[in-house]
Amino acid sequence: MERSNRKPLTAQTVLKQIVCVILSLIVLAPFYMVLINSFKTKSESARMNLSFPTEWVFTNYADVIKKAKLMTGFGNSMLYAFASTTAGVLLCAMAAYVLSRKRTRLNNFIYYFFICGLFFPVNYITLVRVFQWMGLTNTRLGIILVFTSAMIPFCVFTIYSFVESVPKELDEAAVIDGAGSVRLFFRVILPLLKPTLMTCFVLQFMGVWNDFLTPLYLSSKSKLHPMTMSVYQFFGKEGSNWNYVFADIMLTIIPVVVVYAFGQRYIIGGVTSGAVKG
């Protein structure tokens, strides 16, 4: 008679499952409410209940795209998120590799100086004054530079830990084969950093996409506003049309959900892989 490999259910296991279900419902309930109300009429969506709409209004999304000018906001958000995240992750990978391999006093100071950024908030008042002096206020370049610099502490810390798990013998073998510093990094080290680079890219992309304060302080022109600012402005204009507001919110979070869906398998592996040295 075959024995079952299933562990018997205990009161503790059942309690954990119940807690997980409750926490999942707490997270999913607001998302479900926004989704279901985005297909309702104006009067029905104002009730903000969780029931299905009596009449499905799919044109809410088309109306929102036209009225809120989301295509401009979408283009700005994609530019800010993709450009800053790509540049930031690549530069942080190069910096983390040098700081990890060359343990001088200066490099150690620079590393811990970067790490301090994890504990201190951004001073937007000083930042605005600096940007005014540099002529970067109300420019896309200025916003991208702020987003790029903001991700340095986390990315350097994460990639630095992963680089330490890469054997130095690979560097020595590549140098013996005639590889220079640039070729060594891009042809040997960078492919090995793929898990942690993807982790940093996904997390930072979502952070930049959802950021509201940085564009608010650094841009006063509507043509520079990302989708988060478009939602804010649209809510001020269409605050009574909750069906449009909910549709606007859904259109804003879709790109983040797509990026996370494609990159979620790298997140846990990339964060934890640097903790175990190979």
Residue, then its C-alpha position, 0 to 999 in steps of 0.5 A: m500500500e503506497r504511502s502519501n507524501r502529503k503532510p497532514l493538515t495542522a491547526q497552524t497550517v490552516l491558520k497560515q492559509i487563512v491569514c494568506v487568503i485574508l491578506s490577498l483579499i485586502v490587496l486584491a479588493p481595491f484593484y477589483m473595485v477600480l477594475i469593475n467600476s471602470f466599466k460602469t456608467k457615471s451614476e453607477s460608478a459613483r456608488m463604488n460598490l463591488s457588484f458587476p455593472t448592470e450595463w458594461v460601458f467599454t467606451n470609458y477607456a477610449d473617452v479617457i485616452k482622448k480627454a486625458k491626453l494619456m498618449t503624451g503621458f504614456g510616452n513621457s513615462m516610458l521615456y523616463a522609466f526606460a531611459s533612467t532605469t537602463a542607464g542607472v542599472l548599467l552604470c551601477a553595475m560598472a561601479a559595483y564591479v569596480l568597488s567590489r574588485k578593488r578594495t581600496r580605502l577610497n573605494n570603500f568610502i565611495y561604496y558606503f557613501f552610496i549606501c547612505g542614500l538608502f537612509f536619507p530622503v530626497n530634499y526637493i527644495t535644494l534639488v529645485r534650486v540646483f536645477q534652476w542654477m544648472g538650467l535643467t528645470n522643466t526639461r526631460l533630461g533633468i527628470i531622467l537624471v534625478f530618477t537615475s541618481a535616485m536608484i544608485p544606492f539600491c542598485v549598487f548595494t544589490i549588484y555589489s553583493f552579487v559581484e562578490s559571489v562571482p569567482k575572481e578566477l574568471d577575471e584572471a582567466a579573461v585577462i590571460d586570454g588578452a581581454g581588456s577591462v572593457r571587454l572583461f566586464f561586458r563579455v564575461i562579468l555582465p552576462l553573469l549579472k543577468p539575474t540581479l540586473m533584471t531584479c534592479f531593472v524591474l523594481q526601479f522601472m516600477g518605482v520610476w513609473n509610479d513616482f509622483l513627487t519628482p515630476l511634480y517638483l521639477s516640471s510645471k509644463s503639462k507636456l512633460h508630465p508622466m501618466t501619474m501626473s495625468v491621472y492627478q490632473f484628470f481627477g481635478k477636472e473629472g472628479s465627479n466622473w468616477n468611471y473615467v477616473f477608474a479607467d484612467i487609473m487602470l490604464t496607468i497601472i497596466p504597464v507596471v503589471v506587464v513589466y512585473a509579470f515578465g520580470q517577477r521570476y528574476i526578483i527573488g532570485g536576484v535579491t537572494s543570489g548574492a547572499v550565497k557565495g559560489 
